[in-house]
Amino acid sequence: MKQPEAIEKLLKDNNKNKVWLAEQLGYTRPNGVSQMLKRGNVTVDTLYRICELFDYEITIQPSRRAGARPNGQIVIEGKGAER
């Protein structure tokens, strides 16, 4: 899952919208989040702030090759990654 997809999933799962997220992040324009997601260039700092809003954390760990991931875990893949 790419960063924009993961962020949109967090919004949907928590009944929030992009306008709400823009307000939480201090964006001056509500469409700032839409533009960020469309470009797909979310900084680690912004991703961290978004995760904090939803009580998630960023974890760096070895890639998991087999087996199911824990319920609720979201894996963000890099550009061009295929799994």
C-alpha positions, 0 to 999 in steps of 0.5 A: 500500500502506498502512503496516500492509500494508507492515509486515506484508509486511516481517514476512512477507518476513523470517520474523518475527512481530508478537511479535518486532516488539513485543519489538524496539520495546520494547512491554510487551505483545505485542499492541501491534503488532497494535493499532498496525497495526489503528488504522493510525496508525504514527508516522514515528519508529516506521516509521523504527525498523521500517525499520532493523530490516529494513535499509530506508530511508524516501525522499521522492521525486516520485511515479512515474507510469509504469514499474516500480519497482525490485524490493523497493521498497515504496510507502506511500500516505496514507489515502484515496490511490488509485493 
